[in-house]
């Protein structure tokens, strides 16, 4: 989502002082600092260099710049994707400074491109300001509260803890302060590398031309670029019939402010967003009735499909329901639509009208203190000026091919125009947006690159966590039936892991879906302690095409949680005569 840069930048001054740039590719950085240091901020890359004050935004001498030579028909087609003027304000302009735009900008600078990023709200977009960053702050608090409230768990560790409490405003401040810190980190990282941050709402005026200015549609500043990336993100999706007042009927944007902790909240949707907030709300009880006993918040899930957590591998979903839903004060309605939700007014509660998802007959009416709408996200692509390049959106999403090139109404790539992240709908995750942005920069600097989306992991930060990469078991078996190969499944338990048992956190499993004929990894799913951190060994293996028989030789430190994955791969039964590379080509999703 576009956001207004915290940096103060005079639009008129920016427009008048932007130097022209001949499009060339530079393998070196646009300055010569001492040894670079790669830092990470909450999973978001920041390039930092010693001696910030000595950094210059000036372009390197022409002698240091060299263009890539095109050595293949594919690369030639990418390079010759339409004719362009000889000179531009920038090599690359990115519309939207969320995680995807930030990742693309930093990689572009690394490749020697003169880069600008346009933001109309706040740097960091949804993830940093209204999504994954502040939500993890709330989940960190809820995780500690849940542990302190678990008397049996504490006694098993030999600990005695008095009744735990929390300060709602203090928790909310923790989330807000974290978002502010990460937002500043992102802003400073781009400034330090010489990325120009242009404040305003960006729109495309035609090939190589972008306007940025106020939301009222008044004429703004115009810049030109050899290549343009759309990275405008998404907003919460609210179905028809639901009235959001921001107080008693809310989206995740409102919930992250934690302005209230209602006694009973209905959560519409049981995906990542709904599950994580159920974890927060059930840990932060509404009141203390004495010094020991807590009254937990009551949560009601409303899910349109026949099962909760429909996006997860079914086996993992069932285990997660047994651990995350059933023991807690949560009830649920599945196979129903919430056709009308009315906010609380004049002392009356929030009312929710439910109908059967199949028959459309009235099913029930609920009365609750609040309702959280967690029905997914919608692309934020209005007002981009896509008509000027003959692009028609599909349900708001910008159509792209496997190389993130924007497609016109005929299905042909629009020269030098790309779209990444939630705006294209391929995989609505912050790190997927960043990966797509890096892939695009690789292409425009002369290296063909197709991102394998099946190698991108996902995680749900409940307690315990859920993570996954690749195909679910039903998806893998469907693929096997079509292509004629065998599928096998291996599993291992956290109850057999020394580190997990030492922390009294043995609940959980890891599941591997693979081809026994050649050792190809089709999918890995984990439910358990730090599952979100453990998944990356599997995702990297899929990305690199590494076979199970090779991973089995890897050594893991003992005792660590990583041995859960070590044992998982070692338990897989690959045929003795399996040889050769993994059969599947990277899948364009």
Secondary structure, DSSP 8 states (H G I E B T S, - for coil): -----SS---HHHHHHH---EE----SS-SS--SS-EEEEETTEEEEE-S-GGG---S---GGG-------SHHHHHHHTSS---SEESEEEEEE--BHHHHHHHHHHHHTT--EEEEESS-TBHHHHHHSHHHHHHHHHHHHHHHHHH-HHHHHHTT---------HHHHHHHHHHHHHHHHHHHHHHHHHTT-EEEESEEEEEETTEEEEE-TT----EEEEEEEEEE---EEE---TTB---SSSEEEHHHHTT-----SEEEEE--SHHHHHHHHHHHHS-SEESSSS-EE--EEEEEESSSSSSTTS-HHHHHHHIIIIITTTTEEEEESEEEEEEE--BTTB-EEEEEEETTT--EEEEEEESEEEE-S-EEE--TTS-GGGGT---BTTB--B-TT-EEE-TTS-EEEEEEE-GGGT-S---HHHHHHHHHHHHHHHTT------GGG--EEE-SSSEEEEEE--HHHHHHHHHHHT---EEEEEEGGG-HHHHHTT----EEEEEE-TTT--EEEEEEEETTHHHHTHHHHHHHHHT--HHHHTT----TT-TTHHHHHHHHT----TT--SS-S------
